[in-house]
Each structure stands twice: as C-alpha cells, then as structure tokens.
C-alpha cells in the first residue's frame, strides 16, 4: 500500500530544497517497504500541462518516421528491462511471477503492434466527390495535443502503455499520472521512454493521488484517457464536459460466463476459474458471474471447487508454488469482504473460500464460489474486483442471455459450448465490447483487436487501429486537382437560369437510384 510520508531533499550542492511529500510503496503481499517517490504538488498541474503543450508541436513536426524510431528504442529498452519490470510488478502489485510475465508479454506486444499498425492507420485517406471532380480531397489524422493518461494499479504496465504508445506515435505529448499504489513500477516504465531519447516534456510522469489527477483535468489537457472506477470516471467526464475535452473511459465491469448444457466441463472449468481468479480477480475482464445450465450446476460446483483446492495456492508472489497473489490495497479488501458478508447474511451459500486469509503481513482473500444469491445483492450487481464468483442456474438460452445482460456494465462476456455456431449466435447477443466462445480473457488482450466498452464500463477504445485513431482527430484538405488551374465553382455567384438548369439535371442523373433512372433523367426537362 502506498502511504504519504515526508522527507528532505537536497539539490546538487547539498542545499536543502524543502520537504516534499512522497509516496511510500509497500508490498501488499509481505508489507515490506519497497521505496519512496516524490509527489508532484497539485498546484503544479497547470505548469505540467503547459510544458507538454509547448513541446507538442515540435514532437509532431518531427514526423511519424522519427516517432516510430523512438518507439522502437522504447521497445528495446522494455525488452532489456524485462526482469526488472517483472520483479517490480510482483513486488508492488502482489501477483505471482507467471502473472507478471503474462502482463509483460501483453504490454510489449502492444508497443510492437502499434508500431506495425501506425503507417497504414495514420496514412492520408483520399476521397473522390463526383460533383467536384476538379478538386483533390483527402483526410489526414492530427494529434489532439496534450493527452492526460490516468492509469490504475491492477495492471500497472499494460493499461498505461496502450494510451501512452498510441498517443506518442500519433504526435501527442503525454502527461501520465499512474496509480499511487504502483509508483516504482511506473517509474521503471517511464525510464524506458526517457532513455530511448523521448524528451521529458514529451512524456511527463507525475506521481500523486486523486487531488493531483483532479488538478490535471482542470488544467485543460486536449484529451483524457482514464482507466479506473465508475464514480471517478463520472467525475472526470463531468469536469471534462465543462471544458469540452474529449475523454476515453474504461471503468468498472461485471463480466459473465454462460455455460451451456453441452459444454466440455473439464475444459470450461479450467478456463472460467482461471479467468475469475487470475490476478486475484483484480481485473476488469475477470469473470464474476457464472450462469450454468441447471442440469450441469452440481457438476460444475464440484469440479470448480476441486480445481481451486488442487491448483490455487495463495501467498506472496515470490514464494515458490504461488498461483494467486495479494489484494492490492485495504480499500479493495473492504469492498470484497462487504460483498461476501452481505451475500452470506442474505442467504447465499459458500461453496469454498468466503473469507480473508489471516496470518502474516500480507493481504489475501481465499478464492470463493457463492451460490443461492439473489439479483439485488451487491456481489451480483456491483464490481467486486476480487477472487469471487457467483454461480447462478438458468433453464433456457434466452434466460441466460437476459441474466447476463441484466447489468449496468458491458466489457466482455463468454459462451462455453461444444457447438461453435450456437455459441457465436449467443455471443452476438451479449451487450459487451468483446465476446468470446470457449475463452474469456486471453483473446481480449490481443493488441490488434480494439478494446472497447459499452454501458457504464465507458466509451472509446484502447488498442488496435481504433486505439491509434482515438488519439487523433480528422483534418480534411481540398486543393485544385490540375496544378494551378482554378475552375470557378458552379455554386458561386451569379445565379443564372442556365446554371440552375444544368445543376438540376446533373443531380437527377448522378443521384438516380438506377441506371435506367439516370438515363431517363438525362432526357427529362
């Protein structure tokens, strides 16, 4: 957990330079102190945005080829520092090394993918207008300017890398405020950019809490990319709307998996339990609701609880054999405990887990399966963001889809079945940004696919070509097609009966719904 402390800093001559507040990073798995980083005071937010604004024009004018070369160097530095970054993810976020490695893989893949997509995606797009054949028309993509990126703690490398990389490639400058719970991981990642030659004013990383984020929003960046909770996202959206700042929001989720009666249950249980318990359930795309055909419910509960008992070992990521790590902070632990407690008091049955794991300095919650829940319970309606699933029976396909869509969130969802065609038909009815058949999280991390959202989960898209386009605005151009030959426009003054008659007939011919209609219009008066 990151806590606020103060320390005394000196400049190069040893002269005292005040006592700025710092974030102190401690491992959620062991309580071990990891290090301190200075906080950027909220009152400096306008100056931070202004520095980025002054640097943006030069960064854009350097050209796409130069920016891509810089990002290739960043890729090289991230690759070089793989073990350092993974060890920091394990220490600060509390996940096992295998999960930190999978985050690293997805992260560097995002950088490589954006580099590969950039030239084609950002290339000018030429259009032809039949009423203006003598004009050359095209669309270019222009950066917004300064993009404020606010990222969370659960995937401290993957989640900020997508908007940062897309933003920089597109010619924006970036002001990045990472989570206060992962300051050291964020610092190591930023170092990979700076050591690649990207100027500090082109990518500024500022450390702090919510007050700093609010101040940066008020300092009027040109776009905001925020990943975090729904309440904070609403506040940012309101503040941005008052300044007409475009926003990309990735907020809460309550993903559902639907297990049909014909599912391969051994395969399905492996996939669903991993998707639910990966990163101790602290993933926006984690499965939290499992709808099981009533005929398979007892078998599912038995196989799922057995798999948890046999394969999930909870503990510090550094400990041998650990497969599920810590809960990142006290705030999240309180949410998890309150959701489970309310459900149990309301009559829910605990199949396994259901409580905090006591002992030691770490913060852990046992992997939990609940049944006999009701639709109004928080564990069914609200994002729990922990190693908890609720198992709910259904009778028909229509009922399963209705239950899965009965949620304020819309991130991802999955159908588990031996019938691929049936699975695809049902997946297409899910109200989500990403739908899977016989998978849940893995295909959602493919960086060539857009990571999109609906409902209260947010709007915009990260990753894919859409992620690059989302960091730009279109700018259209029109020039004479034939050198310096300027042809007077038919719509200009003077208005004459001859021009009117010609345009009237031209429109009838060009926009007729069929060739026969066009020929008929050609000879009509």
Protein Blocks (a to p, Z undefined) as FASTA:
>chain_A
ZZddddddddfkopaebjadddddddfklopafbdcddddfklmmmmmmmmmmmmmmmmm
nojklmmmmmmmmmmmmmmmmmmmmmmmmmmnopafklmmmmmmmmmmmmmmmmmmmmmm
mpccddddfklmmbccddddddfbiacddddfklmmlmmmmmmmmmmmnopacdddddfk
lmmlmmmmmmmmmmnopafklpccddddfklmmmmmmnopabdcddddfklmmmmmmmmm
mnopacdddddddddddddfkbcfklmmmmmmmmmmggghpafkbcfbdcddfklmmmmm
mmmmmmmmmmmccddfklghiabdcdfbfklmmmmmmmmmmmmmnopacfbgjiaceeij
bdcddddddehiafkbmklmpcfkpabddddddfbfklmmmmmmmcfbdfbdcdddfblk
lmmmmmmmpccfbdcehiaklmmmpmkbccddehjlbgcjeejjklmmmmpccddddddf
kljaccddfkbccddfklmmmmmmmmmmmmpcbfklmmmmmmpZZ
